[in-house]
Amino acid sequence: MKDLIFKNLTSADRKRRVISTSEVADSQGIRSIVRRHFVYMIKEAHAGRIQEPGSQVYVIKERNTRDKIESFFCRVKGHMYINNSEKLFLLYFSHSLKIKLAVIPENAEVGLNKGL
């Protein structure tokens, strides 16, 4: 059984976009929760102020053997320049991925939104 949520939000000035998905699935006694979050923001850049694009990566993995839960988190942040019709734009982005796996207790209530 799966439960999916998808959100696509754009700011009024259309310079910021947020895309978010969430998936909850129960299979073979394991509940998996996967969340993805993408944020994009665009600004006009000036040719004299160009800096070298850089990125940041964060990764965290945790394991709780007592509660039988594993989680993984990854985030990538950065920016890039885009040339379009003689104009230069700066695109900022942040991508996040969060995965949580847990054993479903035998006495748990039926339904994906219960428990975790």
Number of C-alpha atoms within 10 A of each C-alpha: 9 13 13 12 10 11 10 10 12 14 10 8 6 10 13 17 17 17 15 17 15 16 15 20 15 18 11 7 11 15 21 23 21 18 19 17 16 17 17 16 17 18 13 14 16 11 10 6 6 11 9 7 11 9 11 10 12 10 12 10 12 11 13 10 8 6 10 13 17 16 17 15 16 15 17 15 15 14 18 15 18 13 11 8 5 6 11 16 17 18 18 17 19 18 18 18 16 18 18 19 20 18 16 19 13 7 6 9 11 8 11 16 9 8 11 12
